[in-house]
Amino acid sequence: MNVMDQEILWLNWTGLHTTPWKLIGLTGAALFGMRWLVQFVASKRAGRPVIPRLFWYMSLCGSLMALSYFLFSSKQDAVGVVQNLLPAFTAGYSLYLDIRHHRGTGTSVTAESTSPSSQDDHHH
């Protein structure tokens, strides 16, 4: 048995019976879910729908961590692979576009493209 599939004994006192792979998968799932909190807070502050760059980082990392769990742990599961493969690709591509479009500005494509001044800039 792979060391990554062996139970983490020092966590037994907590009642959690888990493996390193399961911790990776759970952390990925948590990151993927918490990205919506990041999006909610950014949108609330902006007063309009905004997708900050952190959303894409969390999406990509969360998807890749969950994908690695479903690919490499002893609990290999094709459903989990398919469920995380497309989001990982989409998040990676969206992050690439956001970085390429706004090199060094730290603003999000969605945040800027929804403002009236940036819409005027795109028509010139």
N, C-alpha and C positions, 0 to 999 in steps of 0.2 A: 504494500500500500504506500502510495506517495505521501510524503510528510504534509503536503497541503490538504490532504483528505483525512488526516488524523485529527481526532478531537483535541481541542485545546483544553488540557486538563486544569490549568490554573484558573479557568473561568467556571469550573464546576460549582464553586461556592456560591455563584450567582444564580444557579439553576439553569443557566444557559449551556446547552450541549451543542457546541458548534465547532466548525473547522475553519482554518484560514480561508479556504475558498468561499465558504458561506459568508464569512465576514466581508469579503470583497464584494460578493453579490449583493448583500444587504446594504452595504455602503453605497454601491452603485445605484440601487433602487431608491435609497434615501436622497441621494444627490439629484436623481432624475425627477423625483417628486417635489423636492424643495425648490427646484428652478421656478415653479409656478408662484411660490411666495416672493421670490426675487422679482419676477415679472409684475406681480400685483403691486408691490411696494413702489417700483419704478413708475408704473402707470398712475398710481394714486398721487405720487409727487408731481408728475407731469400734467395730470388732469386729462390725460388721453391715453389710448393704448400705446405702450412702448415695450420693445423687447431689447433689454440691455445686453451688451456683449457677454456679461457674466452668465446670462441665461444659456447662451450657446456653449460656453465652457462647461457649465454644469451638465448640459444635455450630452455633450460629447463624452466627458469623463464618466458620467453615470451609465450611459449606454455601453461604453467600452468595458467598464468594470463588470456590469451584469452579463455582457456578451462573453467575457473571459470566463466567468463562472459557468455559464451554460456550455461553453466549448471545452474547457480543460478540467473541470472537477469530475469526480466520480459520478456525479448526477447529470451527466451530459443529457441535454434535452433539445431536440430540434425545434420545438415550439418556442423555447426561450431564445434560441439563436435567431430564428426568423423575427421574433418580436423585438429584438434589440439591434439587428443588423441595419434595417432601414433607418431607424432614428439616429444611429451612429453616423451613417453616411450623410443624412440630411443635416445633422448638427455640424458635422465637419465642413460640409460645403457652405452652409450658411455662415459659419465662423470665418471661413476663408474669404467669402464675399464681403463680410462686414469689415474685416481687417484691410482687404485690398481697397475697398471703397473709401475708408476713413483712416488711412495710415497715420498713426500717431495722434489722432484727435481724441480718441477714447469715446467718441459718440457712436451710437448705434445707427445702422441704416434705417431701421424702422422709426427711431426717435426723430431723426432729421427729416426723413421723407414725409412725415405727417405735418411738419410745420409749414405754415403758409409761405414764409420767406424762401424755404428750400424748394417748394413746388414752383415758385416763380423762377428760381435759378435754373430749373430743369427745362424750362421752355425757351431759353435763350440759345 
